[in-house]
Amino acid sequence: MHSRYLDIAGKIRTRIEAGEWEPGARLPRLDDFAAEYGANRDTVARAIAVLEAEGYVWAVQGRGIAVRYGTMRPRRPRGDLVKRNEHATGYSFPSASGQEVWVRHGAAINAPARLDDPRIAKLLGVEPGAQVLRRFRVTGPASEAPFQINISWIHPRVADIVADVDADPAAGEWLYRIERAGHWPISWMEIHRARVPSKEEADVLGIPASLPVLEIVRVGSSGSDGKPVEVTEFVVASDRVETVHVLHRDPGAQQPWADPV
């Protein structure tokens, strides 16, 4: 026998897929759905739980039930190419297309701060607790909710070069300035891991604290001495991005297999 809550889940799913609610939009309250479908609140709650398990919606504390972005469009692939930014001096890193305009959400900060994270401090080559220039911004495509949190830590030896550069994401001039000061070409390495977001990160991205995030730490090293000049941490909701890696054969695996004897 088909359960009533599955019928309701199917109807709401169809409405989501038809675009009745945009990604990020809040759904009606459980009581409103209950009145609309002539069901009790518990039945509607079970229907919403089905949709949450399927990835259509999520419950965000203080924001109700919201339609997820990741279900409504393909995830944004993240490759390995660094391109010239077509809209400003600087670069477009793998999660951004050079054709796509990204905007800032909320205030951007470019100011000295204590670097207390020992992992980031080690990657930057400074002692934990050191005073380091910090660039903080929350960015994403213009038509979408916040996509990622970006925090850049600038090594003291180059901090004066970029201390007056706007923290706006379009102002990629800070990397340009570091390269022009004798560090061309900066090379980058990325470290990826999944983790649980902090409450503050979940609030900024508008996601449940239970949804893992993809943390990408980019280490930029000077072309003149190979030592770090900046470390940038990106925090992205895990359902909004996927990494793409091309695998290469080892020299010992490039020849066809010999015919069996």
C-alpha positions as CSV (number, residue, x, y, z in Angstrom):
1,M,0.0,0.0,0.0
2,H,1.4,3.4,-1.1
3,S,1.9,5.7,2.0
4,R,0.3,9.1,2.1
5,Y,3.6,10.8,3.0
6,L,5.2,9.4,-0.2
7,D,2.4,10.9,-2.3
8,I,2.9,14.3,-0.7
9,A,6.7,14.0,-1.2
10,G,6.1,13.2,-4.8
11,K,3.9,16.3,-5.3
12,I,6.3,18.6,-3.6
13,R,9.2,17.1,-5.6
14,T,7.3,17.7,-8.8
15,R,6.7,21.4,-7.9
16,I,10.4,21.9,-7.0
17,E,11.5,20.3,-10.3
18,A,9.0,22.6,-12.2
19,G,10.8,25.6,-10.6
20,E,7.9,26.8,-8.4
21,W,10.6,27.6,-5.8
22,E,14.0,28.8,-6.8
23,P,17.2,27.3,-5.3
24,G,17.7,28.8,-1.9
25,A,14.0,29.7,-1.5
26,R,12.1,28.7,1.7
27,L,9.2,26.2,1.4
28,P,5.9,26.9,3.1
29,R,5.6,25.9,6.7
30,L,4.6,22.3,7.6
31,D,1.2,23.6,8.8
32,D,0.6,25.3,5.5
33,F,1.4,22.1,3.6
34,A,-0.8,20.1,5.9
35,A,-3.7,22.4,5.2
36,E,-3.1,22.4,1.5
37,Y,-2.9,18.6,1.2
38,G,-5.4,17.7,3.9
39,A,-2.9,15.8,6.0
40,N,-1.6,16.1,9.5
41,R,1.7,17.8,10.3
42,D,3.5,14.6,11.1
43,T,2.7,13.2,7.7
44,V,4.0,16.3,6.0
45,A,7.2,16.2,8.2
46,R,7.8,12.6,6.9
47,A,7.4,13.8,3.3
48,I,9.9,16.6,3.9
49,A,12.3,14.1,5.5
50,V,12.1,12.0,2.3
51,L,12.9,15.0,0.1
52,E,15.8,16.0,2.5
53,A,17.2,12.5,2.1
54,E,17.0,12.7,-1.7
55,G,18.8,16.0,-1.6
56,Y,16.0,18.3,-2.8
57,V,15.7,20.3,0.4
58,W,17.4,20.9,3.7
59,A,16.5,22.3,7.1
60,V,18.6,25.3,8.0
61,Q,18.4,26.5,11.6
62,G,16.5,29.8,11.8
63,R,15.7,29.7,8.0
64,G,13.2,26.9,7.8
65,I,13.2,24.4,4.9
66,A,15.1,25.6,1.9
67,V,15.5,24.3,-1.7
68,R,19.0,23.1,-2.2
69,Y,21.2,24.5,-5.0
70,G,23.1,21.3,-5.7
71,T,20.0,19.4,-6.9
72,M,18.8,22.1,-9.2
73,R,21.8,22.5,-11.4
74,P,25.0,20.6,-12.2
75,R,27.7,21.0,-9.6
76,R,30.4,23.4,-10.5
77,P,33.4,21.4,-11.7
78,R,36.8,22.4,-10.3
79,G,39.7,21.6,-12.6
80,D,43.4,22.6,-12.4
81,L,43.7,25.6,-14.8
82,V,44.6,29.1,-13.6
83,K,43.5,31.7,-16.1
84,R,43.9,35.5,-16.6
85,N,40.9,37.2,-15.1
86,E,38.9,38.7,-18.1
87,H,37.2,41.3,-15.9
88,A,40.1,42.7,-13.8
89,T,43.9,42.4,-13.3
90,G,44.6,39.1,-11.7
91,Y,43.6,35.5,-12.1
92,S,40.6,33.2,-12.2
93,F,41.2,30.1,-10.2
94,P,39.6,26.7,-11.0
95,S,36.2,27.2,-9.4
96,A,35.5,30.3,-11.3
97,S,35.0,30.6,-15.1
98,G,36.7,33.6,-16.8
99,Q,33.3,34.3,-18.4
100,E,31.4,34.4,-15.2
101,V,31.0,37.5,-13.0
102,W,31.4,36.7,-9.3
103,V,30.3,39.2,-6.6
104,R,31.0,39.8,-3.0
105,H,28.5,39.0,-0.3
106,G,28.8,41.2,2.8
107,A,31.8,43.2,3.9
108,A,35.3,42.4,2.6
109,I,38.3,42.8,5.0
110,N,41.9,43.5,4.2
111,A,43.7,44.1,7.6
112,P,46.3,42.6,9.9
113,A,45.1,39.7,12.1
114,R,46.6,37.0,14.3
115,L,47.1,33.7,12.5
116,D,46.3,31.2,15.2
117,D,45.6,28.1,13.0
118,P,48.9,26.1,13.3
119,R,48.2,24.2,10.1
120,I,47.8,27.4,8.0
121,A,50.8,29.0,9.8
122,K,53.0,26.1,9.0
123,L,52.0,26.3,5.3
124,L,52.7,30.0,5.2
125,G,56.0,29.6,7.0
126,V,55.3,31.7,10.1
127,E,54.8,31.0,13.8
128,P,51.3,30.4,15.1
129,G,50.0,33.6,16.6
130,A,52.0,35.8,14.2
131,Q,50.4,39.0,13.0
132,V,49.7,38.5,9.3
133,L,47.8,40.5,6.7
134,R,44.4,38.8,6.2
135,R,42.0,39.2,3.3
136,F,38.5,37.9,4.0
137,R,35.6,37.8,1.6
138,V,32.5,35.7,0.8
139,T,32.0,35.3,-3.0
140,G,29.9,33.6,-5.6
141,P,28.2,34.0,-9.0
142,A,26.1,37.1,-9.2
143,S,22.8,35.2,-9.6
144,E,23.4,32.8,-6.6
145,A,23.6,32.7,-2.8
146,P,27.1,32.8,-1.2
147,F,29.2,30.1,-2.9
148,Q,32.4,30.1,-0.9
149,I,34.3,31.8,2.0
150,N,37.8,33.0,1.0
151,I,40.4,33.8,3.6
152,S,43.9,34.7,2.3
153,W,46.9,35.1,4.6
154,I,49.8,37.1,3.2
155,H,53.3,36.5,4.3
156,P,54.9,39.5,6.2
157,R,57.7,39.8,3.7
158,V,55.2,40.9,1.0
159,A,52.3,42.3,3.1
160,D,53.4,46.0,2.6
161,I,53.1,45.5,-1.2
162,V,49.4,44.8,-1.0
163,A,48.3,46.4,2.3
164,D,46.3,49.1,0.4
165,V,44.6,46.8,-2.2
166,D,40.8,46.6,-1.9
167,A,39.6,43.2,-0.5
168,D,36.9,43.1,-3.2
169,P,37.2,39.8,-5.1
170,A,37.5,41.7,-8.4
171,A,40.6,43.3,-7.2
172,G,43.0,40.5,-8.2
173,E,45.7,43.2,-8.3
174,W,47.2,41.9,-5.0
175,L,48.7,38.8,-6.7
176,Y,49.7,40.9,-9.7
177,R,51.6,43.3,-7.3
178,I,53.4,40.5,-5.5
179,E,54.6,39.1,-8.9
180,R,55.7,42.5,-10.1
181,A,57.7,43.0,-6.9
182,G,60.1,40.1,-7.9
183,H,58.1,37.0,-7.2
184,W,57.0,36.1,-10.8
185,P,55.7,33.6,-11.5
186,I,53.8,32.5,-8.4
187,S,53.1,28.8,-8.5
188,W,50.2,27.2,-6.6
189,M,49.5,23.9,-4.9
190,E,46.1,22.9,-3.5
191,I,45.2,20.7,-0.6
192,H,41.6,19.4,-0.5
193,R,39.7,17.8,2.4
194,A,36.1,17.4,3.5
195,R,35.2,18.5,7.1
196,V,32.2,19.6,9.2
197,P,31.7,23.4,9.0
198,S,31.9,25.6,12.1
199,K,28.6,27.3,13.1
200,E,29.9,30.6,11.7
201,E,30.7,29.0,8.4
202,A,27.3,27.3,8.1
203,D,25.6,30.6,8.9
204,V,27.5,32.5,6.2
205,L,26.9,29.9,3.5
206,G,23.3,29.3,4.6
207,I,23.6,25.6,5.0
208,P,22.9,23.1,7.8
209,A,25.8,22.6,10.2
210,S,25.5,18.9,9.4
211,L,26.4,19.3,5.7
212,P,30.1,18.8,5.1
213,V,32.1,21.5,3.4
214,L,34.9,21.1,1.0
215,E,38.0,22.9,2.3
216,I,40.6,23.9,-0.3
217,V,43.8,25.4,0.9
218,R,45.9,27.0,-1.8
219,V,49.6,27.7,-1.2
220,G,51.2,30.3,-3.4
221,S,55.0,30.2,-3.7
222,S,57.4,32.8,-5.0
223,G,58.9,32.2,-8.4
224,S,62.2,33.6,-7.2
225,D,62.9,31.5,-4.1
226,G,60.1,28.9,-4.0
227,K,59.0,30.1,-0.5
228,P,55.3,30.8,0.3
229,V,54.0,34.3,-0.2
230,E,50.3,33.6,0.5
231,V,48.0,30.8,1.7
232,T,44.3,31.0,0.8
233,E,41.5,28.9,2.4
234,F,38.3,28.3,0.4
235,V,35.3,26.8,2.2
236,V,32.5,25.6,-0.1
237,A,29.3,23.7,0.6
238,S,30.0,20.2,-0.5
239,D,26.9,19.8,-2.7
240,R,27.9,22.8,-4.9
241,V,31.2,21.7,-6.2
242,E,33.0,18.6,-7.5
243,T,36.7,18.3,-8.3
244,V,37.9,17.0,-11.6
245,H,41.3,15.4,-12.0
246,V,42.9,13.9,-15.2
247,L,44.9,10.8,-14.3
248,H,48.2,10.3,-16.1
249,R,50.0,7.0,-16.7
250,D,53.3,6.3,-15.0
251,P,56.1,5.7,-17.6
252,G,56.0,2.1,-16.7
253,A,52.4,1.8,-17.6
254,Q,52.4,3.4,-21.1
255,Q,53.3,0.4,-23.2
256,P,50.6,-2.2,-24.3
257,W,50.5,-5.4,-22.3
258,A,52.6,-8.1,-23.7
259,D,50.8,-11.0,-25.3
260,P,50.4,-13.9,-22.9
261,V,52.8,-16.7,-23.5
